[in-house]
Amino acid sequence: MIRLQSLRWGAARQPLTPPLDLELLAGSLTAVIGANGCGKSSLLKVIAGLQKPLAGSVRVKVPVKGGLSFLPQQQQLDRQFPISLQDLVATGFWGCGQSPEVRRQRLAAVLEDWNLNGLEQRPLMALSGGELQRALLARLSLAEAPVLLLDEPHAALDELGQSLLWNHLHAWHAAGRTLVVVCHDLAAVRQHIPDTLLIKSSGCVFGSSSELIHPQPHVQVAC
């Protein structure tokens, strides 16, 4: 469960929206949409604890095991860092107490799931944008976090990559994980994600994706 109470975020003394009160239930799947610069990525960082809010509070209630996983945008990564694709994906095991053999089997399965076979030893700088994005998503597949925050997970993905993404998101959702997804593809949001938070400088709006993306009356959420 994620609860935001009177939350304001943005640059110092420059909140991006009026105070936001919102509760996302455990096991929910929610998109975050809005114009460029409205604060979508910043909101995910505040929820993840990577950025302090200007006011209000954030409460993320998760089981002791697993915690929260955050998928950043690619441009926040150092592509010159000397690590292979396989080693990057394997960082998803952090905090897991599984045996080396179980990890080896799970890693092989995840690389196959995300169509990354044959790229295991390739350095980050030699990956295409789509290959790197699938590697980052594969890392999430290894994590046991019950809460997943994904910042533009569809970025750089081709048609196959997008199909893999949505199949995995639905599987994670069906498994009871709580997902919050920043996405610019409104058609995909309407098709795949039941609820949406629309961020606007005049106030945030929460509701079903079909209502918010089509020109129908909106319901204000304490903004």
Secondary structure, 3 states (H helix, E strand, C coil): CEEEEEEECEECCEECCCCEEEEECCCCEEEEECCCCCCHHHHHHHHHCCCCCCEEEEEECCCCCCCEEEECCHHHCCCCCCCEHHHHHHHHHCCCCCCHHHHHHHHHHHHHHCCCCCCCCCEHHHCCHHHHHHHHHHHHHHCCCCEEEEECCCCCCCHHHHHHHHHHHHHHHHCCCEEEEECCCHHHHHHHCCEEEECCCCCCEEEEHHHHHCCCCCCECCC
